[in-house]
Amino acid sequence: MVRKKKKTKPLNAPKSRADHGTPEALKQADGVQYETVDGGRLGSVKRAYISRQTPMDRYKARGLVSQRQYDAAHAFYVLFDKTRQAGRVTSNYDRIIVDGGGSGSGINEYAFSDYIKLQQALGMDHVSVVRAVVVECESANSWAKRYRLPSRMGIERLRDGLDKLAQIMGIS
């Protein structure tokens, strides 16, 4: 009968006070920044933050878009995020509505109408690339290939669209 060696450390014990993710994930990640959770006090827990996850983050880090364009893209995404619940296709089982009325989802309905108005003001030529890159996380290059345009045209159209979006939204 063979005896197994007893492990000195339990399997689920944390290695340290830092939560940096797995080494494999950090090797693949581009733009890893470390931030403290507890306000920067000595000995506080640190975590890894990957700052270049979306195409817009990567374009900002490479200097392909300005801070104004990045802020406009972020505002566009926040407005889109507010509309997610308004455009619900399936039933909502949260409340019982007998008469077919109800107040709806409140701010989301207004956000949805603002999102549609913003898309109309932006125009179809710009809204396609802005929505593809900002909302759907598609690269500008792949957007250009999808529409059979030169690959450099994607980032140019994105910049133009984000400039127009910043002008419409009043971002300076």
Secondary structure, DSSP 4 states (H G I P E B T S, - for coil): -PPPPPPSS-TT--SSS-B---HHHHHH-SSEEEEESSTT-TT--EEEEES--SHHHHHHHHTSS-HHHHHHHHHHHHHHHHTTTTT--S---SS--SSS---TTTHHHHHHHHHHHHHHHH-HHHHHHHIIIIIS---HHHHHHHTT--HHHHHHHHHHHHHHHHHHHT--
